[in-house]
Amino acid sequence: MIRCAVIGVGRLGIFHAKNTATRVKGAEIVAVVATREESAKRAAAELGIDRWSIDPQEIFDDKSIDAVIIVTPTKTHAELIIQAARSKKHIFVDKPVTETLEEAEEVIKEVASNGVICQVGFMRRFDPSYAKAKKRIQQGDIGKPLYFKGVSRDPGSPPESYIKTSGGIFLDLNIHEYDIARFLMGNEVESVQSFGDVLVHPFMNKYGDVDQSITVLKFKNGATASIEGSRNSAFGYDIRGEVVGTEGSIQIGSLQYYNNIILKNNKSYHDNVPDFLTKFGDAFVAELEHFIDCVQNNKKPIVDEVDGMKSLEVAVAATESFKIKEKVFL
């Protein structure tokens, strides 16, 4: 049994903890860490465990704990990953792997030198629709991939308290699309050009952020991608993609929640997916199952700290491109 501790008990942290405790075979949650005592106690009670702390070092010093699940603000990732690696703890960390490329380089060195496993939480790779699309592409079903179209629309903006430390839409939201584009296209990005503006949420101007964005990627093999990132989806959580190849196209995902169409009063309609936990609920479980399997069998995750750095590099370039209003080469 892999004994795990969760560091960070926000909505996603608790979600990961519950999944690990109840749906991931071979793993158990034995402790939680939060910055506030009240939050730590509440999370422990909710999970039905006794151990909680406000000091991550207590977890790192405990040799009986095998792995940590880090779901904290991005600016804390590098320090926590490095501490965990030096303490010989295997690491699952929410995206992005770190806040800066310099931090990512240090993380890669520490993970390698300490011989631990590090997996980054890009859950779309584990979503059945995206995973199946990858297999079909690898089988040659659409020929050579030429173009990726990604849509990532959130149903409204997070609060200002989140936005001011999020790193911006290109790092916080679009990085999922940058990673899945690399994954599906099977190639690395050569150049990035991004655009954006504040169209609905004026407070974002204060932080140099935007609520509507477009990123254009060119890959080293000549293929391209265009990615929309939006905080303005009043109609639901809208995540879709398409890969166009020389012999066909694969369309991925749907806004539709249930496989039901309601027909009434000369109209037809369906319920839309409401949020990211609903959309990717099974993918969140699958990525943790993969992590535990990698720890148990000493395997390399399909999305590790190196992937985390490569997708971060695209996000950093997209942010820079937006600021200087020019194409950026990686």
Buried (B, 14 or more C-beta within 10 A) or exposed (E): EBBBBBBBBBEBBBBBBBBBBEBBEEBBBBBBBBBEEEBBBBBBEEBEBEBBBBEBEBBBEBEEBBBBBBBBBBEBBBBBBBBBBEBEBBBBBBBBBBBBBEBBBBBBEBBEEBEBBBBBBBBBBBBEBBBEBBEBBEEEBBEEBBBBBBBBBBBEBEEEEEBEEBBBBBBBBBBBBBBBBBBBBBBEBBBBBBBBEBEBBEBBEEBEBBBBBBBBBBBEEEBBBBBBBBBBBEEBBBBBBBBBBEEEBBEBBBBEBEEEEEEEEEEEEEEBBEEBEEBBBBBBBBBBBBBBBBBBEEEEBBBBBBBBBBBBBBBBBBBBBBEEEEEBEB
